Every structure is written in C-alpha cells, then in structure tokens.
Amino acid sequence: MSPRSASVNEELRRRSKERLLQAAVELVGERGYDATTLGDIADRAGSARGLVSYYFPGKRQLVQSAVHRLMHRTLEEALEREPRTGDGAERMARAIDAILGLARDRPVLMRQHMAGLLQAEGFLPCPEQRRLAELLRDTVARHGSRDVDGDYPMLRALLMGAVYAALMPGAPMPVPVLRAELFKRYRLEWEQGVPPDERASGGTGDTDLSRFFGSGPGDQPK
C-alpha cells in the first residue's frame, strides 16, 4: 500500500478537527460544560484522545472555538440564504435574528459559552472568532456605517448583551422584546429578517450540525 500524500493527510487532519468541534458543541449543548470531558468529546468524534490536546490547548479553547464556528456558520447561512440580498438593512436584520435564534434554540450551549467568557481566562481569540468578526464587520459596513471600527464593537456588545439577557437564569427577557429594541436602534422594520413567529432562524434548531462543521458520515478521502 502506497503512503498517503501530504494533501490527503492534511485533509484527514482537517476533518478530524472538524469532528472534534462538532462533538464539543453537541455534548456541551446536551450536558453542559462541566459535565463534558475532553475524553467524552474525543469519543463522540471517534478520535484518539491525544488529538484533542494536539489541536487545542485545553477544553475552554476547544469549546470557544466550537461555539464560534457554530455562530459564524449560522450567521453566514442566514446572510446568504435565498433570496440573496445586498440590502444593508435586511442583512442587519438577518444577523440579529441569527444570533438571537441561537440563544432561543440552543440555550444550554449559549449560556455555557457566555459563562465561559466571564471566567479568568476570558475571551480566547481563535480563527473561528475572527471569521465571525469579519461577518459582523461586513454587516455593519453594508448597513451604512461611517465608522466601522467603532460601530462593529458596539454591535457585538449589543448582541452579547441581548444573548445574556435572554438566558439569564431566573429572569430571562423574551427574545421578541430584545429583538424589538435592537431593530429600533438600527431602524429596521419588524417584517425584515425572520420575525419570531416564523421560527425559521437559519437552521439553528436542527439536531444535525454536520453542515456547519464540514464533515459527515462516511466522508473520508480515498
């Protein structure tokens, strides 16, 4: 048997990492952060346990990367769904609905993610987060911002605050109320994006997350 080429090995490594990210999102969403171990994630992904530490310094980095992947792919899907549009107001509405949809449809996962950002190690930059930031910056720019460097952090803060408010144990705010406030700030019409009664929030409620992580059953290079 001839040895695999470098490109095939690289593709296998990529898919292995993708499976770990997907497994982390699934397990934390099902059990919570503390009840999920790196061994559990490796087992769910069908990977050797040593590969987790090879790709990620620790569980917190892995989970943040996994959630940021889900966020940026959910946002990307919402922005580019049919009918595709370049209208800045519609894209802002879709962005807001995508992030609020994650809070509504994946409360355990998003609550654990927000709690992790408040831990001592705090926010951990990663390639997945940078992709999310690029999409939000583009959304701000298309909405007509004359100061993207100032308006992007504000949008990010407002979305994080809305997610936190929607998930606060014991005193959650209804997502439609939070949506109304954000739409008012950005001068959006309620009918834009995906109004809450339509429920189609870019696929965030699906149990099959494989399309967000680029690997599926039997998807192995030859």
Residue frames as a rotation matrix with the C-alpha (Angstrom) as fourth column:
MET 1
0.579 0.815 0.000 0.00
0.815 -0.579 0.000 0.00
0.000 0.000 -1.000 0.00
SER 2
-0.257 -0.687 0.680 1.47
0.640 -0.648 -0.414 3.32
0.725 0.329 0.606 -1.03
PRO 3
-0.611 -0.009 -0.791 1.74
0.717 -0.429 -0.549 6.03
-0.335 -0.903 0.269 1.65
ARG 4
0.531 0.846 0.054 -0.89
0.819 -0.496 -0.288 8.75
-0.216 0.197 -0.956 1.67
SER 5
-0.099 -0.522 0.847 0.05
0.676 -0.660 -0.328 12.03
0.731 0.540 0.418 0.05
ALA 6
-0.900 -0.291 -0.324 0.64
0.435 -0.611 -0.661 15.18
-0.006 -0.737 0.676 2.10
SER 7
-0.715 0.679 0.165 -2.61
-0.559 -0.697 0.448 16.65
0.419 0.228 0.879 0.81
VAL 8
0.097 0.751 -0.653 -4.61
0.020 0.655 0.755 13.60
0.995 -0.087 0.049 1.90
ASN 9
-0.351 -0.303 -0.886 -3.00
0.859 0.273 -0.434 13.68
0.373 -0.913 0.165 5.35
GLU 10
-0.999 -0.015 0.030 -3.82
0.005 -0.947 -0.322 17.37
0.034 -0.322 0.946 5.67
GLU 11
-0.341 0.939 -0.042 -7.44
-0.565 -0.169 0.808 16.70
0.751 0.299 0.588 4.70
LEU 12
0.077 0.325 -0.942 -7.68
0.495 0.808 0.319 13.92
0.866 -0.491 -0.099 7.27
ARG 13
-0.721 -0.390 -0.572 -6.34
0.689 -0.316 -0.653 16.24
0.074 -0.865 0.497 9.96
ARG 14
-0.872 0.440 0.215 -8.83
-0.398 -0.892 0.213 18.94
0.286 0.100 0.953 8.97
ARG 15
-0.018 0.935 -0.354 -11.74
-0.331 0.328 0.885 16.55
0.943 0.133 0.304 9.16
SER 16
-0.183 -0.124 -0.975 -10.57
0.770 0.599 -0.221 15.18
0.612 -0.791 -0.014 12.47
LYS 17
-0.957 -0.193 -0.216 -10.50
0.285 -0.769 -0.573 18.70
-0.056 -0.610 0.791 13.90
GLU 18
-0.590 0.803 0.082 -13.95
-0.580 -0.492 0.649 19.42
0.562 0.336 0.756 12.44
ARG 19
0.072 0.629 -0.774 -15.37
0.211 0.749 0.628 16.33
0.975 -0.209 -0.079 14.15
LEU 20
-0.534 -0.325 -0.780 -13.93
0.819 0.030 -0.573 17.45
0.210 -0.945 0.250 17.48
LEU 21
-0.974 0.214 0.077 -15.53
-0.223 -0.968 -0.118 20.89
0.050 -0.132 0.990 17.10
GLN 22
-0.241 0.945 -0.221 -18.89
-0.498 0.075 0.864 19.35
0.833 0.318 0.452 16.26
ALA 23
-0.039 0.188 -0.981 -18.69
0.591 0.797 0.129 16.88
0.806 -0.575 -0.142 19.15
ALA 24
-0.865 -0.329 -0.380 -17.87
0.500 -0.480 -0.721 19.70
0.055 -0.813 0.579 21.58
VAL 25
-0.753 0.644 0.137 -20.94
-0.598 -0.756 0.264 21.70
0.274 0.117 0.955 20.51
GLU 26
-0.010 0.796 -0.605 -23.21
-0.233 0.586 0.776 18.67
0.973 0.149 0.179 20.71
LEU 27
-0.154 -0.090 -0.984 -22.04
0.732 0.659 -0.175 17.47
0.664 -0.747 -0.035 24.12
VAL 28
-0.959 -0.171 -0.224 -21.92
0.278 -0.705 -0.653 20.86
-0.047 -0.689 0.724 25.84
GLY 29
-0.584 0.810 0.046 -25.39
-0.665 -0.510 0.546 21.56
0.465 0.289 0.837 24.45
GLU 30
0.144 0.645 -0.750 -26.64
-0.029 0.761 0.648 18.26
0.989 -0.071 0.128 25.87
ARG 31
0.297 -0.126 -0.946 -24.81
0.804 0.567 0.177 18.08
0.514 -0.814 0.270 29.22
GLY 32
0.995 -0.095 0.032 -23.29
-0.098 -0.864 0.494 21.47
-0.019 -0.495 -0.869 29.97
TYR 33
0.440 -0.897 -0.032 -19.63
-0.597 -0.266 -0.757 22.43
0.671 0.353 -0.652 30.16
ASP 34
-0.121 -0.561 0.819 -18.65
-0.990 0.133 -0.055 20.92
-0.078 -0.817 -0.571 33.49
ALA 35
0.381 0.370 0.847 -20.24
-0.406 0.890 -0.207 17.55
-0.831 -0.265 0.490 32.75
THR 36
0.994 -0.091 -0.059 -18.39
-0.024 0.343 -0.939 17.24
0.106 0.935 0.339 29.43
THR 37
0.403 -0.911 0.083 -14.82
-0.030 0.077 0.997 15.94
-0.915 -0.404 0.004 29.45
LEU 38
-0.052 -0.533 -0.845 -12.20
-0.936 -0.269 0.228 16.03
-0.349 0.802 -0.485 26.74
GLY 39
-0.893 -0.247 0.376 -12.42
-0.167 0.958 0.232 12.23
-0.417 0.144 -0.897 26.69
ASP 40
-0.017 0.970 0.244 -16.16
0.367 0.234 -0.901 12.44
-0.930 0.074 -0.360 26.05
ILE 41
0.490 0.174 -0.854 -15.55
-0.565 -0.683 -0.463 14.81
-0.664 0.709 -0.236 23.14
ALA 42
-0.518 -0.765 -0.384 -12.87
-0.818 0.311 0.483 12.57
-0.250 0.564 -0.787 21.64
ASP 43
-0.749 0.285 0.598 -15.12
0.198 0.958 -0.209 9.52
-0.633 -0.038 -0.774 21.96
ARG 44
0.340 0.929 -0.144 -18.09
0.161 -0.209 -0.965 11.30
-0.927 0.304 -0.220 20.33
ALA 45
0.416 -0.252 -0.874 -15.81
-0.798 -0.562 -0.218 12.46
-0.436 0.788 -0.435 17.49
GLY 46
0.977 -0.099 0.188 -14.32
0.157 0.931 -0.329 8.98
-0.143 0.351 0.925 17.03
SER 47
0.531 -0.828 0.180 -10.85
-0.342 -0.404 -0.848 10.42
0.775 0.389 -0.498 17.54
ALA 48
0.026 -0.639 -0.769 -7.85
0.768 0.505 -0.394 9.41
0.640 -0.580 0.504 19.61
ARG 49
0.784 0.367 -0.500 -7.83
0.618 -0.540 0.572 11.36
-0.060 -0.757 -0.650 22.87
GLY 50
-0.102 -0.920 -0.378 -4.33
0.714 -0.332 0.616 12.65
-0.692 -0.207 0.691 22.23
LEU 51
-0.408 -0.027 0.912 -5.59
0.842 -0.396 0.366 14.51
0.351 0.918 0.184 19.17
VAL 52
0.699 0.715 0.003 -7.62
0.649 -0.636 0.418 16.89
0.301 -0.290 -0.909 21.33
SER 53
0.622 -0.529 -0.577 -4.53
0.267 -0.549 0.792 18.28
-0.736 -0.647 -0.200 23.04
TYR 54
-0.370 -0.740 0.561 -2.70
0.812 0.035 0.582 18.27
-0.451 0.672 0.588 19.70
TYR 55
-0.218 0.387 0.896 -5.25
0.772 -0.493 0.402 20.71
0.597 0.779 -0.191 18.20
PHE 56
0.484 0.540 0.689 -6.34
-0.030 -0.776 0.630 22.65
0.874 -0.326 -0.360 21.29
PRO 57
-0.537 -0.764 0.357 -4.50
-0.358 -0.177 -0.917 23.81
0.764 -0.621 -0.178 24.47
GLY 58
-0.970 0.231 0.081 -7.48
0.003 0.343 -0.939 22.87
-0.245 -0.911 -0.333 26.65
LYS 59
-0.414 0.889 0.195 -11.22
0.892 0.439 -0.111 22.34
-0.185 0.128 -0.974 26.95
ARG 60
0.166 0.506 -0.846 -12.07
0.324 -0.838 -0.438 26.03
-0.931 -0.201 -0.303 27.21
GLN 61
-0.519 -0.431 -0.738 -10.25
-0.519 -0.527 0.673 26.83
-0.679 0.733 0.050 23.95
LEU 62
-0.961 0.181 0.207 -11.91
0.273 0.719 0.639 23.89
-0.033 0.671 -0.741 22.20
VAL 63
-0.163 0.980 -0.112 -15.41
0.909 0.105 -0.404 24.84
-0.384 -0.168 -0.908 23.34
GLN 64
0.085 0.168 -0.982 -14.99
-0.037 -0.984 -0.172 28.52
-0.996 0.051 -0.078 22.49
SER 65
-0.799 -0.428 -0.423 -13.70
-0.434 -0.076 0.898 27.62
-0.416 0.901 -0.125 19.03
ALA 66
-0.809 0.530 0.253 -16.59
0.586 0.759 0.285 25.21
-0.041 0.379 -0.925 18.53
VAL 67
0.111 0.897 -0.427 -19.25
0.742 -0.361 -0.564 27.75
-0.661 -0.254 -0.706 19.55
HIS 68
-0.115 -0.210 -0.971 -17.65
-0.352 -0.905 0.238 30.48
-0.929 0.369 0.030 17.46
ARG 69
-0.984 -0.174 0.034 -17.71
-0.042 0.414 0.909 28.08
-0.173 0.893 -0.415 14.49
LEU 70
-0.387 0.913 0.130 -21.41
0.909 0.402 -0.110 27.43
-0.152 0.075 -0.985 15.01
MET 71
0.206 0.465 -0.861 -22.04
0.371 -0.851 -0.371 31.16
-0.905 -0.243 -0.348 15.35
HIS 72
-0.408 -0.410 -0.816 -20.15
-0.481 -0.663 0.573 32.24
-0.776 0.626 0.073 12.26
ARG 73
-0.989 0.079 0.127 -21.56
0.150 0.583 0.799 29.46
-0.011 0.809 -0.588 10.09
THR 74
-0.165 0.977 -0.138 -25.10
0.912 0.098 -0.397 30.14
-0.375 -0.192 -0.907 11.33
LEU 75
0.138 0.150 -0.979 -24.63
0.024 -0.989 -0.148 33.84
-0.990 -0.004 -0.140 10.63
GLU 76
-0.778 -0.498 -0.382 -23.13
-0.376 -0.118 0.919 33.14
-0.503 0.859 -0.095 7.21
GLU 77
-0.785 0.535 0.311 -26.02
0.618 0.699 0.360 30.87
-0.025 0.475 -0.880 6.29
ALA 78
0.128 0.873 -0.471 -28.57
0.754 -0.394 -0.525 33.46
-0.644 -0.288 -0.709 7.41
LEU 79
-0.072 -0.227 -0.971 -26.90
-0.242 -0.941 0.237 36.27
-0.968 0.252 0.013 5.46
GLU 80
-0.775 -0.391 -0.497 -26.60
-0.556 0.048 0.830 34.28
-0.301 0.919 -0.254 2.24
ARG 81
-0.526 0.622 0.580 -29.89
0.463 0.781 -0.418 32.40
-0.713 0.049 -0.699 2.21
GLU 82
-0.819 0.316 0.479 -32.32
0.420 -0.239 0.876 32.87
0.392 0.918 0.063 -0.66
PRO 83
0.792 -0.154 0.591 -33.44
0.516 -0.347 -0.783 35.33
0.326 0.925 -0.195 -1.73
ARG 84
-0.130 -0.926 -0.354 -29.90
0.981 -0.171 0.089 36.65
-0.143 -0.336 0.931 -1.50
THR 85
0.830 0.463 0.310 -29.66
0.486 -0.874 0.004 40.36
0.273 0.148 -0.951 -0.94
GLY 86
-0.339 -0.930 0.141 -27.16
0.760 -0.359 -0.542 43.19
0.554 -0.076 0.829 -0.70
ASP 87
0.346 0.570 0.745 -29.58
-0.009 -0.792 0.610 45.41
0.938 -0.218 -0.269 1.18
GLY 88
-0.626 -0.764 0.157 -27.83
-0.125 -0.101 -0.987 46.59
0.770 -0.637 -0.032 4.32
ALA 89
-0.299 0.593 0.748 -30.95
-0.950 -0.261 -0.173 46.81
0.093 -0.762 0.641 6.48
GLU 90
0.723 0.592 -0.355 -32.12
-0.584 0.799 0.144 43.31
0.369 0.104 0.924 5.56
ARG 91
0.135 -0.757 -0.639 -28.67
0.147 0.653 -0.743 41.86
0.980 0.006 0.200 6.24
MET 92
-0.723 -0.336 0.604 -28.54
-0.494 -0.360 -0.792 43.56
0.483 -0.870 0.094 9.64
ALA 93
0.188 0.883 0.431 -31.97
-0.982 0.153 0.115 42.11
0.036 -0.444 0.895 10.47
ARG 94
0.708 0.037 -0.706 -30.84
-0.218 0.961 -0.169 38.64
0.672 0.274 0.688 9.41
ALA 95
-0.356 -0.922 -0.150 -27.69
-0.018 0.168 -0.986 38.95
0.934 -0.348 -0.076 11.54
ILE 96
-0.548 0.222 0.807 -29.64
-0.818 -0.343 -0.461 39.94
0.174 -0.913 0.370 14.64
ASP 97
0.533 0.845 0.046 -32.15
-0.842 0.525 0.123 37.14
0.080 -0.104 0.991 14.12
ALA 98
0.379 -0.460 -0.803 -29.40
-0.115 0.838 -0.534 34.56
0.918 0.295 0.265 13.60
ILE 99
-0.691 -0.719 0.074 -27.67
-0.136 0.028 -0.990 35.35
0.710 -0.694 -0.117 16.90
LEU 100
-0.395 0.633 0.666 -30.89
-0.913 -0.190 -0.361 35.67
-0.102 -0.751 0.653 18.88
GLY 101
0.550 0.600 -0.581 -32.03
-0.694 0.715 0.083 32.42
0.465 0.357 0.810 17.26
LEU 102
-0.211 -0.709 -0.673 -29.02
0.007 0.687 -0.727 30.64
0.977 -0.159 -0.140 18.75
ALA 103
-0.870 -0.069 0.487 -29.92
-0.460 -0.236 -0.856 31.93
0.174 -0.969 0.174 22.21
ARG 104
0.027 0.984 0.178 -33.51
-0.993 0.047 -0.110 30.77
-0.117 -0.173 0.978 21.74
ASP 105
0.691 0.347 -0.633 -32.78
-0.562 0.809 -0.170 27.37
0.454 0.473 0.755 20.18
ARG 106
0.243 -0.693 -0.679 -29.56
0.436 0.703 -0.562 26.38
0.867 -0.160 0.473 21.99
PRO 107
0.729 0.150 0.668 -29.92
-0.375 -0.730 0.572 27.88
0.573 -0.667 -0.476 25.47
VAL 108
0.903 -0.429 0.013 -27.68
0.225 0.500 0.836 25.42
-0.365 -0.752 0.548 27.33
LEU 109
0.254 -0.848 0.466 -24.83
0.964 0.184 -0.192 25.80
0.077 0.498 0.864 24.85
MET 110
0.114 -0.194 0.974 -25.04
0.351 -0.910 -0.222 29.58
0.929 0.367 -0.035 24.63
ARG 111
0.908 0.196 0.370 -25.42
-0.268 -0.406 0.874 30.01
0.321 -0.893 -0.316 28.41
GLN 112
0.711 -0.703 -0.006 -22.27
0.544 0.545 0.638 27.93
-0.445 -0.457 0.770 28.93
HIS 113
0.097 -0.669 0.737 -20.47
0.898 -0.261 -0.355 29.96
0.430 0.696 0.575 26.28
MET 114
0.444 0.123 0.888 -21.38
-0.059 -0.984 0.166 33.28
0.894 -0.126 -0.430 27.90
ALA 115
0.988 -0.102 0.117 -20.34
-0.108 0.092 0.990 31.95
-0.112 -0.991 0.080 31.32
GLY 116
0.486 -0.854 0.183 -17.01
0.852 0.510 0.118 30.86
-0.194 0.098 0.976 29.86
LEU 117
0.175 -0.395 0.902 -16.30
0.538 -0.729 -0.423 34.37
0.825 0.559 0.085 28.59
LEU 118
0.642 0.142 0.753 -16.58
-0.447 -0.729 0.519 35.61
0.623 -0.670 -0.404 32.20
GLN 119
0.869 -0.405 -0.285 -14.04
0.494 0.678 0.544 33.12
-0.027 -0.613 0.790 33.55
ALA 120
0.476 -0.745 -0.466 -10.50
0.088 -0.487 0.869 34.14
-0.875 -0.455 -0.167 34.48
GLU 121
-0.510 -0.724 0.464 -9.06
0.531 0.159 0.832 33.25
-0.677 0.671 0.303 31.07
GLY 122
-0.039 0.594 -0.803 -11.95
-0.229 -0.788 -0.572 35.12
-0.973 0.161 0.167 29.45
PHE 123
0.853 0.410 -0.323 -12.16
-0.339 -0.035 -0.940 35.70
-0.397 0.911 0.109 25.74
LEU 124
-0.062 -0.874 0.482 -9.79
0.076 0.478 0.875 33.49
-0.995 0.091 0.036 23.74
PRO 125
0.243 0.147 -0.959 -9.20
-0.844 -0.455 -0.284 34.69
-0.478 0.878 0.014 20.16
CYS 126
-0.294 -0.293 0.910 -9.21
0.187 0.916 0.355 31.98
-0.937 0.275 -0.214 17.52
PRO 127
-0.993 -0.118 0.001 -9.66
0.020 -0.163 0.986 31.66
-0.116 0.979 0.165 13.74
GLU 128
-0.391 0.917 0.080 -13.35
0.875 0.343 0.341 30.85
0.285 0.204 -0.937 14.19
GLN 129
0.203 0.435 -0.877 -13.92
0.716 -0.677 -0.170 34.05
-0.668 -0.594 -0.449 16.17
ARG 130
-0.616 -0.503 -0.606 -12.08
-0.028 -0.755 0.655 36.08
-0.787 0.421 0.451 13.55
ARG 131
-0.880 0.368 0.302 -14.42
0.398 0.222 0.890 34.75
0.260 0.903 -0.341 10.85
LEU 132
0.075 0.928 -0.364 -17.40
0.997 -0.071 0.024 35.72
-0.004 -0.365 -0.931 12.99
ALA 133
-0.030 -0.170 -0.985 -15.93
0.389 -0.910 0.145 39.20
-0.921 -0.379 0.093 13.47
GLU 134
-0.932 -0.359 -0.043 -15.40
0.086 -0.335 0.938 39.60
-0.351 0.871 0.343 9.72
LEU 135
-0.499 0.821 0.276 -19.05
0.752 0.253 0.609 38.80
0.430 0.512 -0.744 9.00
LEU 136
0.333 0.643 -0.690 -20.29
0.894 -0.447 0.015 41.24
-0.299 -0.622 -0.723 11.64
ARG 137
-0.378 -0.535 -0.755 -17.94
0.201 -0.844 0.497 43.97
-0.904 0.036 0.427 10.46
ASP 138
-0.962 0.051 0.270 -19.19
0.267 -0.045 0.962 43.47
0.061 0.998 0.030 6.90
THR 139
-0.090 0.993 -0.072 -22.78
0.962 0.105 0.251 43.64
0.257 -0.046 -0.965 8.14
VAL 140
0.206 0.080 -0.975 -22.07
0.605 -0.794 0.063 46.96
-0.769 -0.603 -0.212 9.88
ALA 141
-0.740 -0.572 -0.353 -20.38
0.068 -0.585 0.808 48.33
-0.669 0.574 0.472 6.77
ARG 142
-0.806 0.477 0.352 -23.22
0.484 0.189 0.854 47.32
0.341 0.859 -0.383 4.45
HIS 143
0.131 0.878 -0.460 -25.71
0.988 -0.152 -0.010 48.85
-0.079 -0.454 -0.888 6.86
GLY 144
0.571 0.091 0.816 -24.08
0.465 -0.855 -0.230 52.21
0.676 0.510 -0.531 6.08
SER 145
0.727 -0.335 -0.599 -21.67
0.547 -0.245 0.801 52.77
-0.415 -0.910 0.005 8.97
ARG 146
0.782 -0.527 0.333 -19.20
-0.128 -0.658 -0.742 55.61
0.610 0.538 -0.582 8.52
ASP 147
-0.059 -0.782 0.621 -17.13
-0.963 -0.121 -0.243 54.32
0.265 -0.612 -0.745 11.44
VAL 148
0.524 0.294 -0.799 -16.92
-0.272 0.947 0.169 50.53
0.807 0.129 0.577 11.19
ASP 149
-0.446 -0.793 -0.415 -14.12
0.212 0.357 -0.910 50.35
0.870 -0.494 0.009 13.76
GLY 150
-0.886 0.171 0.431 -16.39
-0.460 -0.439 -0.772 52.00
0.057 -0.882 0.467 16.30
ASP 151
-0.006 0.999 -0.032 -19.75
-0.997 -0.004 0.075 50.55
0.075 0.033 0.997 15.25
TYR 152
0.041 -0.013 -0.999 -18.66
-0.287 0.958 -0.024 46.91
0.957 0.287 0.035 14.99
PRO 153
-0.868 -0.371 -0.330 -17.69
0.178 0.388 -0.904 46.61
0.464 -0.843 -0.271 18.69
MET 154
-0.676 0.687 0.264 -20.98
-0.695 -0.476 -0.539 48.23
-0.245 -0.548 0.800 19.63
LEU 155
0.211 0.752 -0.625 -22.99
-0.847 0.459 0.267 45.73
0.488 0.473 0.734 17.57
ARG 156
-0.290 -0.402 -0.868 -21.00
0.036 0.902 -0.430 42.88
0.956 -0.156 -0.247 19.09
ALA 157
-0.992 -0.104 0.077 -21.62
-0.063 -0.127 -0.990 44.22
0.113 -0.986 0.119 22.61
LEU 158
-0.348 0.935 0.072 -25.34
-0.928 -0.332 -0.168 44.70
-0.133 -0.125 0.983 21.96
LEU 159
0.222 0.403 -0.888 -25.72
-0.579 0.787 0.212 41.18
0.784 0.467 0.409 20.61
MET 160
-0.599 -0.502 -0.624 -23.79
0.219 0.647 -0.731 39.69
0.770 -0.574 -0.278 23.54
GLY 161
-0.917 0.289 0.276 -25.91
-0.385 -0.449 -0.806 41.70
-0.109 -0.845 0.523 25.96
ALA 162
-0.016 0.965 -0.262 -29.10
-0.983 0.033 0.183 40.51
0.185 0.260 0.948 24.29
VAL 163
0.019 -0.051 -0.999 -27.99
-0.163 0.985 -0.054 36.88
0.986 0.164 0.011 24.44
TYR 164
-0.895 -0.390 -0.216 -27.08
0.162 0.165 -0.973 37.27
0.415 -0.906 -0.084 28.10
ALA 165
-0.667 0.701 0.252 -30.44
-0.721 -0.523 -0.454 38.88
-0.187 -0.485 0.854 28.86
ALA 166
0.147 0.757 -0.636 -32.32
-0.834 0.441 0.332 36.12
0.532 0.482 0.696 27.04
LEU 167
0.131 -0.213 -0.968 -30.51
0.088 0.975 -0.203 33.41
0.987 -0.059 0.146 29.00
MET 168
-0.576 -0.404 0.710 -30.27
-0.602 -0.377 -0.703 34.92
0.552 -0.833 -0.026 32.48
PRO 169
-0.590 0.362 -0.722 -31.38
0.499 0.866 0.027 32.21
0.635 -0.344 -0.692 34.93
GLY 170
-0.419 0.516 -0.747 -34.48
0.856 -0.051 -0.515 33.21
-0.304 -0.855 -0.420 36.82
ALA 171
0.188 0.481 -0.857 -35.05
0.156 -0.876 -0.457 36.46
-0.970 -0.048 -0.240 34.95
PRO 172
-0.632 -0.447 0.633 -34.80
0.658 0.123 0.743 35.90
-0.410 0.886 0.216 31.18
MET 173
-0.290 0.523 -0.801 -36.12
-0.469 -0.808 -0.357 38.54
-0.834 0.272 0.480 28.81
PRO 174
0.518 0.554 0.652 -38.28
0.305 0.592 -0.746 37.40
-0.800 0.584 0.138 25.88
VAL 175
-0.467 -0.746 0.476 -36.41
0.683 0.038 0.729 37.24
-0.562 0.665 0.492 22.59
PRO 176
0.127 0.534 0.836 -39.10
0.921 -0.376 0.100 39.27
0.368 0.757 -0.540 20.73
VAL 177
0.925 0.187 -0.331 -38.65
0.326 -0.837 0.440 42.13
-0.195 -0.515 -0.835 23.23
LEU 178
0.106 -0.972 -0.209 -34.88
0.218 -0.182 0.959 42.11
-0.970 -0.147 0.193 22.78
ARG 179
-0.375 -0.178 0.910 -35.33
0.902 0.155 0.402 41.92
-0.213 0.972 0.103 19.01
ALA 180
0.613 0.702 0.362 -37.64
0.756 -0.654 -0.012 44.93
0.229 0.281 -0.932 19.05
GLU 181
0.760 -0.380 -0.528 -35.07
0.084 -0.747 0.659 47.02
-0.645 -0.545 -0.536 20.90
LEU 182
-0.311 -0.926 0.212 -32.26
0.346 0.098 0.933 46.07
-0.885 0.364 0.290 18.53
PHE 183
-0.167 0.326 0.931 -34.46
0.985 0.017 0.171 46.67
0.040 0.945 -0.324 15.49
LYS 184
0.865 0.484 -0.131 -35.39
0.496 -0.864 0.084 50.10
-0.072 -0.138 -0.988 16.85
ARG 185
0.354 -0.809 -0.468 -31.73
0.067 -0.478 0.876 51.02
-0.933 -0.342 -0.115 17.35
TYR 186
-0.670 -0.698 0.254 -30.80
0.241 0.118 0.963 50.02
-0.702 0.706 0.089 13.80
ARG 187
-0.281 0.643 -0.712 -34.01
-0.697 -0.647 -0.309 51.44
-0.660 0.409 0.630 12.26
LEU 188
-0.986 -0.045 -0.162 -35.23
-0.138 0.768 0.626 48.11
0.096 0.639 -0.763 10.94
GLU 189
-0.118 0.990 -0.070 -38.76
-0.918 -0.082 0.389 47.05
0.379 0.111 0.919 10.07
TRP 190
-0.053 0.158 0.986 -40.26
-0.758 0.637 -0.143 44.19
-0.650 -0.755 0.086 12.08
GLU 191
0.863 0.492 0.115 -41.00
-0.284 0.660 -0.696 42.25
-0.418 0.568 0.709 8.88
GLN 192
0.388 -0.796 -0.465 -37.33
-0.767 0.001 -0.642 42.19
0.511 0.606 -0.610 7.88
GLY 193
-0.641 -0.697 0.322 -35.11
-0.765 0.547 -0.340 39.23
0.061 -0.464 -0.884 8.72
VAL 194
-0.501 0.495 -0.710 -37.04
0.193 0.863 0.466 36.32
0.844 0.096 -0.528 10.23
PRO 195
-0.134 0.517 0.846 -39.76
-0.821 -0.536 0.198 37.53
0.556 -0.668 0.496 12.62
PRO 196
-0.720 -0.311 0.620 -40.06
-0.667 0.558 -0.495 35.25
-0.192 -0.770 -0.609 15.69
ASP 197
0.163 0.872 0.461 -43.40
-0.591 0.460 -0.662 33.73
-0.790 -0.164 0.591 14.70
GLU 198
0.594 0.017 -0.805 -41.84
-0.766 0.318 -0.559 32.32
0.246 0.948 0.201 11.53
ARG 199
0.768 -0.242 0.593 -39.37
-0.312 0.666 0.677 30.22
-0.559 -0.705 0.436 13.57
ALA 200
0.816 -0.497 0.295 -37.03
0.562 0.563 -0.606 29.63
0.135 0.660 0.739 10.61
SER 201
0.881 -0.444 -0.163 -33.94
-0.284 -0.772 0.568 31.09
-0.379 -0.455 -0.806 12.26
GLY 202
0.319 -0.812 -0.489 -31.31
-0.917 -0.135 -0.375 29.94
0.239 0.568 -0.788 9.80
GLY 203
0.383 -0.108 -0.917 -31.34
-0.165 0.969 -0.183 26.34
0.909 0.221 0.354 10.94
THR 204
-0.437 -0.685 0.583 -30.14
-0.691 -0.159 -0.705 26.86
0.576 -0.711 -0.404 14.50
GLY 205
0.140 0.552 0.822 -32.70
-0.937 0.342 -0.070 24.44
-0.319 -0.761 0.565 15.90
ASP 206
0.548 0.041 -0.836 -31.55
-0.546 0.774 -0.320 21.49
0.634 0.631 0.446 13.80
THR 207
0.807 -0.307 0.504 -30.16
-0.290 0.538 0.791 18.47
-0.514 -0.785 0.346 15.59
ASP 208
0.544 -0.640 0.543 -27.87
0.816 0.554 -0.165 17.62
-0.195 0.533 0.823 12.66
LEU 209
0.729 -0.333 -0.598 -24.98
-0.143 -0.928 0.343 20.09
-0.669 -0.164 -0.725 12.79
SER 210
0.203 -0.763 0.614 -22.77
0.687 0.558 0.465 18.39
-0.697 0.327 0.638 10.21
ARG 211
0.531 0.012 0.847 -23.23
0.776 -0.407 -0.481 21.10
0.339 0.914 -0.226 7.58
PHE 212
0.953 -0.182 0.244 -21.68
-0.254 -0.919 0.303 23.64
0.169 -0.351 -0.921 9.96
PHE 213
0.463 -0.797 0.388 -18.61
-0.514 0.115 0.850 21.51
-0.723 -0.593 -0.356 10.56
GLY 214
0.236 -0.427 -0.873 -17.79
-0.971 -0.126 -0.201 20.21
-0.025 0.895 -0.445 7.10
SER 215
-0.847 -0.485 -0.218 -17.82
-0.499 0.867 0.009 16.50
0.185 0.116 -0.976 7.80
GLY 216
0.233 0.963 0.135 -20.42
-0.973 0.229 0.041 13.80
0.009 -0.141 0.990 7.65
PRO 217
0.372 -0.038 0.928 -20.78
-0.327 0.930 0.169 10.01
-0.869 -0.367 0.333 7.99
GLY 218
0.504 -0.210 0.838 -18.58
0.642 0.740 -0.201 8.15
-0.578 0.639 0.507 5.56
ASP 219
0.989 -0.131 0.069 -16.94
-0.059 -0.778 -0.626 11.35
0.136 0.615 -0.777 4.36
GLN 220
0.448 -0.881 0.151 -13.39
0.045 0.191 0.981 10.08
-0.893 -0.432 0.125 4.08
PRO 221
0.352 -0.382 -0.854 -10.83
-0.899 -0.390 -0.196 10.83
-0.258 0.837 -0.482 1.37
LYS 222
0.994 0.000 0.111 -9.74
0.036 0.946 -0.321 7.94
-0.105 0.323 0.941 -0.80
